[in-house]
Amino acid sequence: MRKSHPVRRAVLATAATVSGIVLLLSLKPASDPGSAAAGGAVPPAAAQSPQGGAQPIGNGTVTGDAAQTQYGAVQVRLTVSGGKITEAEAVRAPRGGQSDRITSDAVPRLNQAAVAAQSAEIDAVSGATYTSAGYRQSLQSALDKARAAGSAGAPGAAGSGQGPGSARARTVTGDAAQTQYGPVQVRITVDGGKITEAEAVRAPRGGQSDRITSDAVPRLNQAAVAAQSAEIDAVSGATYTSAGYRQSLQSALDRAGG
């Protein structure tokens, strides 16, 4: 019996050692960051990741900077409601010749993609690489502006109901006015009972009309905001376009309640 004591002590020591190793191994996974997240104890970084640092998007309408492309400028306008993009449109896009066909096919698809993605991470439309790239660039610019407006305490912040770009601002589009050279259609943004922005979403295009439109429309837009009415002067050399602009502008004003 006495000779067996050392053996028994060795067996017990070995068993204790093995038990200790097993215990250590069983405790190791609990210290792994990945398993802690899976077990419901989310580490600080993971707890913050759903927000990703993104700022809220302010309600209202916002227009991105014009992006210059090889075939012309692309400029995107967003309408935001409830912190989400509800409408996207290209207020400027390449025109003339083959660009008309490409623009008419690509822009509606890009508009839909922007609303669906709620970001500028949208695919290019096949055959419209330059237009798509310009669209994304201007769209990102519009999103940046909307987020700046929606940041805490800024005018136009979601739910603030104060200042330009707030939920009080609305966009109204007048009836298309037919002219000798093509339709003219005006859209205005009204905030606090005042016209804050005016634009021709449709205007004569093709041939000499491109030059006349590019010269006259920006001046008519500025005149509408300055006059706060449809009583604006015609632009020299663009008599028909000016008349159509005033007609559609008056229609938009009537819809906006005068």
C-alpha positions in Angstrom: 0.0 0.0 0.0 2.8 2.4 0.8 4.4 1.8 -2.6 1.2 2.8 -4.4 1.0 6.2 -2.8 3.5 7.9 -5.2 1.6 6.4 -8.2 -1.7 7.7 -6.9 -0.2 11.1 -6.3 1.1 11.2 -9.9 -2.2 10.1 -11.3 -4.0 12.7 -9.3 -1.5 15.4 -10.4 -1.9 14.5 -14.0 -5.7 14.5 -13.7 -5.6 17.9 -12.1 -3.3 19.3 -14.9 -5.6 18.0 -17.6 -8.7 19.4 -15.8 -7.0 22.8 -15.6 -6.1 22.8 -19.3 -9.7 21.8 -20.2 -11.0 24.6 -18.0 -8.7 27.2 -19.6 -9.7 26.1 -23.1 -13.4 26.3 -22.3 -13.0 29.8 -21.0 -11.0 31.1 -24.0 -13.9 31.6 -26.5 -15.6 33.9 -24.0 -12.7 36.3 -24.2 -12.9 36.5 -28.0 -14.4 39.8 -29.3 -16.3 38.0 -32.1 -18.0 35.5 -29.7 -18.9 38.3 -27.3 -20.9 40.0 -30.1 -22.6 36.8 -31.0 -23.6 36.2 -27.3 -25.4 39.6 -27.2 -22.7 41.7 -25.5 -22.0 44.0 -28.4 -18.6 45.8 -28.3 -18.7 49.6 -28.5 -17.5 49.6 -32.2 -20.3 47.2 -33.2 -22.9 49.1 -31.3 -22.1 52.3 -33.3 -21.8 50.6 -36.7 -25.5 50.7 -37.7 -25.5 54.5 -37.7 -22.1 54.6 -39.5 -21.8 58.3 -38.6 -24.3 59.3 -41.3 -26.1 62.6 -40.8 -29.9 62.9 -41.2 -31.2 64.2 -44.5 -33.1 67.5 -44.3 -36.6 67.6 -45.8 -37.4 69.8 -48.9 -35.8 70.1 -52.3 -32.1 70.4 -52.9 -30.1 70.8 -56.1 -26.6 69.4 -56.5 -23.8 71.2 -58.2 -23.6 70.8 -62.0 -21.2 68.1 -63.0 -19.4 68.8 -66.3 -19.1 65.9 -68.7 -17.6 65.4 -72.2 -21.1 65.9 -73.7 -22.5 68.6 -71.4 -23.5 69.3 -67.8 -25.5 67.1 -65.6 -27.3 68.5 -62.5 -29.5 66.5 -60.1 -32.3 67.8 -57.9 -33.7 65.7 -55.0 -37.0 65.9 -53.1 -36.7 64.7 -49.5 -39.5 63.8 -47.2 -39.3 62.1 -43.9 -35.5 61.9 -44.2 -35.8 59.9 -47.4 -35.3 60.7 -51.1 -38.8 60.6 -52.6 -37.9 62.0 -56.0 -34.8 62.5 -58.1 -34.5 64.3 -61.4 -31.9 65.6 -63.7 -32.7 69.2 -64.3 -29.7 69.4 -66.7 -28.4 66.7 -69.0 -26.6 66.5 -72.3 -28.8 67.6 -75.2 -28.5 67.8 -79.0 -27.9 65.1 -81.6 -27.4 61.6 -80.3 -27.3 62.9 -76.7 -31.1 63.4 -76.8 -31.7 59.7 -77.3 -29.1 58.7 -74.7 -30.5 61.2 -72.2 -34.1 60.2 -72.7 -33.2 56.6 -72.1 -30.6 56.9 -69.3 -31.9 59.7 -67.1 -35.3 58.1 -66.0 -33.4 55.0 -65.1 -30.8 56.9 -63.1 -33.6 58.8 -61.3 -35.3 55.5 -60.3 -32.0 54.1 -59.2 -31.3 57.1 -56.9 -34.6 56.7 -55.1 -34.2 53.0 -54.8 -30.6 53.2 -53.5 -31.1 56.3 -51.3 -27.5 57.1 -52.1 -25.2 57.9 -54.9 -24.0 54.3 -55.1 -25.9 53.5 -58.3 -24.8 51.6 -61.4 -24.0 53.3 -64.6 -26.5 52.9 -67.5 -25.0 51.0 -70.4 -24.2 53.3 -73.3 -24.4 56.4 -71.1 -21.1 56.2 -69.1 -20.4 59.9 -69.0 -23.9 60.9 -68.2 -24.1 58.3 -65.4 -20.8 59.5 -63.9 -22.0 63.1 -64.0 -25.3 62.1 -62.5 -23.6 60.4 -59.6 -21.3 63.3 -59.0 -24.2 65.8 -58.9 -26.3 63.4 -56.9 -23.6 63.1 -54.2 -23.4 66.9 -54.1 -27.1 67.1 -53.5 -27.0 64.5 -50.8 -24.1 66.4 -49.1 -26.2 69.6 -49.1 -29.2 67.8 -47.8 -27.2 66.2 -44.9 -25.7 69.5 -44.1 -29.2 71.0 -43.8 -30.4 68.0 -41.8 -27.6 68.1 -39.2 -28.7 68.9 -35.7 -30.0 72.4 -35.2 -29.5 73.4 -38.8 -32.4 75.0 -40.8 -34.2 72.4 -42.7 -33.3 69.6 -40.3 -35.7 66.7 -40.4 -38.6 67.4 -38.1 -37.5 71.0 -37.3 -40.1 72.6 -39.4 -38.0 75.8 -39.6 -36.1 77.7 -42.2 -35.6 77.1 -46.0 -35.6 73.5 -47.0 -38.0 72.5 -44.2 -41.2 70.5 -44.6 -43.0 73.8 -45.4 -41.2 74.1 -48.7 -42.9 72.6 -51.6 -42.3 72.3 -55.3 -45.0 73.1 -57.9 -44.8 72.5 -61.7 -46.9 74.6 -64.1 -48.6 73.4 -67.2 -46.4 73.0 -70.3 -46.9 76.0 -72.6 -46.6 75.2 -76.3 -44.5 77.5 -78.4 -43.5 77.6 -82.0 -40.2 76.0 -81.2 -41.3 73.5 -78.5 -42.9 73.3 -75.1 -41.8 75.3 -72.1 -42.6 74.1 -68.6 -41.6 75.8 -65.3 -41.2 74.4 -61.9 -40.9 76.6 -58.8 -40.0 76.0 -55.2 -42.0 77.9 -52.7 -41.1 78.4 -49.0 -42.7 80.8 -46.6 -45.0 82.2 -49.3 -42.1 83.2 -51.5 -40.5 81.7 -54.7 -37.1 80.5 -53.6 -36.1 78.9 -56.9 -37.5 78.7 -60.5 -36.4 76.5 -63.3 -37.5 75.4 -66.8 -37.8 71.7 -66.7 -38.7 71.8 -70.4 -37.6 74.2 -73.0 -37.0 74.3 -76.8 -34.1 72.1 -77.9 -32.2 71.2 -81.1 -30.3 73.3 -83.5 -30.3 77.1 -82.8 -32.7 76.6 -80.0 -30.0 75.1 -77.8 -28.1 78.3 -77.8 -31.2 80.5 -77.3 -32.4 78.3 -74.4 -29.1 78.1 -72.7 -28.9 81.9 -72.7 -32.5 82.8 -72.0 -33.7 80.2 -69.4 -31.2 81.1 -66.6 -32.1 84.8 -67.0 -35.8 84.0 -66.9 -35.3 81.8 -63.8 -33.6 84.6 -62.0 -36.2 87.1 -63.1 -39.0 84.9 -61.7 -37.4 84.7 -58.3 -36.7 88.5 -58.3 -40.2 89.5 -59.4 -42.0 86.9 -57.3 -44.6 86.8 -60.1 -45.0 86.1 -63.8 -44.6 89.7 -64.6 -41.1 89.4 -66.1 -39.6 90.9 -69.2 -38.9 88.8 -72.3 -35.3 88.0 -73.0 -34.2 89.6 -76.3 -33.9 87.1 -79.1 -36.1 84.5 -77.1 -39.5 86.0 -77.5 -41.4 82.7 -77.9 -39.5 81.0 -75.1 -40.1 84.0 -72.8 -43.8 84.0 -73.6 -44.1 80.2 -72.9 -42.0 80.6 -69.7 -44.4 83.3 -68.4 -47.4 81.3 -69.2 -46.2 78.1 -67.4 -44.8 80.2 -64.5 -48.3 81.7 -64.0 -49.8 78.2 -64.0 -47.3 77.1 -61.3 -48.1 80.2 -59.3 -51.8 79.5 -59.6 -51.3 76.0 -58.3 -49.2 77.3 -55.4 -52.0 79.6 -54.4 -50.9 82.8 -56.1 
